[in-house]
Amino acid sequence: FAQVGMSKIFQKFRKAHGLPLSWKEGSNVVNEREVPFTYVWSSSLIPKPADWGRHISIAGFCELEGSGFKGEPPTDIASWIKRDDAKRGPPLFVGFGSCVL
């Protein structure tokens, strides 16, 4: 994704070093070269697709010991989690892995 924002710099570098201006392998290089890759989620949550090669594995969830939240959440958050609203249903969390927001 770095190439999107820095394409002019990359093109200038490639031209100065006699390289082709476009890189043919693109984002599929991991699959084409069968670079070993592991996803860190549970296969019970999302099973490994049948078309993924043997170089791709699913390890399951990982957590450093002692890194999880311990104790009771604040009262306002606890009541929000326990709310019983037929229209909205229970809360849903969607995380983005290591993305820091």
C-alpha positions as CSV (number, residue, x, y, z in Angstrom):
1,F,0.0,0.0,0.0
2,A,3.0,2.3,0.4
3,Q,3.2,2.6,-3.4
4,V,-0.1,4.4,-3.5
5,G,1.2,7.4,-1.6
6,M,4.8,7.2,-2.7
7,S,4.5,6.1,-6.3
8,K,6.4,9.1,-7.8
9,I,9.4,8.5,-5.5
10,F,9.4,4.8,-6.4
11,Q,9.1,5.5,-10.1
12,K,12.1,8.0,-9.9
13,F,14.2,5.4,-8.0
14,R,13.3,2.6,-10.4
15,K,14.1,4.8,-13.5
16,A,17.4,5.9,-11.9
17,H,18.5,2.3,-11.4
18,G,17.4,1.0,-14.8
19,L,14.4,-1.0,-13.4
20,P,11.1,-1.4,-15.1
21,L,8.6,1.3,-14.0
22,S,6.0,-1.2,-12.9
23,W,6.5,-4.2,-10.7
24,K,4.6,-7.1,-12.2
25,E,4.3,-9.3,-9.2
26,G,2.1,-7.0,-7.2
27,S,0.3,-8.0,-4.1
28,N,0.0,-11.6,-5.2
29,V,3.7,-12.3,-4.7
30,V,3.0,-14.1,-1.3
31,N,0.7,-16.6,-3.1
32,E,2.8,-17.0,-6.3
33,R,6.0,-17.7,-4.3
34,E,4.1,-19.6,-1.6
35,V,5.6,-17.5,1.2
36,P,4.5,-19.1,4.5
37,F,1.9,-16.9,6.2
38,T,-0.2,-17.3,9.3
39,Y,-3.5,-15.6,10.3
40,V,-4.2,-15.1,14.0
41,W,-7.9,-15.9,14.4
42,S,-9.9,-19.0,15.3
43,S,-10.8,-21.3,12.5
44,S,-14.1,-21.8,14.4
45,L,-14.8,-18.1,13.7
46,I,-13.6,-18.1,10.1
47,P,-12.6,-21.5,8.6
48,K,-9.6,-21.7,6.2
49,P,-11.0,-21.3,2.7
50,A,-10.5,-24.4,0.5
51,D,-8.7,-22.4,-2.2
52,W,-5.9,-21.2,0.2
53,G,-2.6,-23.0,-0.4
54,R,-0.7,-25.1,2.1
55,H,1.6,-22.2,2.8
56,I,-1.2,-20.3,4.6
57,S,-2.3,-21.4,8.1
58,I,-4.6,-20.2,10.8
59,A,-3.1,-20.3,14.3
60,G,-6.0,-19.3,16.5
61,F,-6.1,-16.4,18.9
62,C,-3.0,-15.3,20.8
63,E,-2.9,-13.3,24.0
64,L,0.1,-12.3,26.2
65,E,-0.4,-13.6,29.7
66,G,-1.8,-10.8,31.9
67,S,-2.6,-8.5,29.0
68,G,-6.4,-8.9,29.2
69,F,-8.8,-6.7,31.1
70,K,-9.5,-7.9,34.6
71,G,-12.3,-6.8,36.9
72,E,-15.7,-5.3,36.3
73,P,-16.3,-2.6,33.7
74,P,-17.6,0.8,34.8
75,T,-21.4,0.9,35.6
76,D,-22.4,2.8,32.5
77,I,-20.6,0.4,30.2
78,A,-21.9,-2.7,32.1
79,S,-25.5,-1.4,31.7
80,W,-25.0,-0.7,28.0
81,I,-23.7,-4.3,27.5
82,K,-26.6,-5.8,29.4
83,R,-29.3,-3.7,27.7
84,D,-32.3,-5.6,26.5
85,D,-33.4,-3.8,23.4
86,A,-35.4,-5.9,20.9
87,K,-34.8,-3.3,18.1
88,R,-31.1,-3.0,18.5
89,G,-30.1,-6.4,19.8
90,P,-26.9,-7.1,21.7
91,P,-23.8,-4.9,21.1
92,L,-21.3,-6.0,18.5
93,F,-17.6,-5.4,18.5
94,V,-15.6,-5.2,15.2
95,G,-11.9,-5.0,15.7
96,F,-9.2,-4.1,13.3
97,G,-6.3,-6.2,14.7
98,S,-3.3,-4.1,15.3
99,C,-4.7,-0.9,13.9
100,V,-4.4,1.9,16.5
101,L,-7.2,4.4,16.4
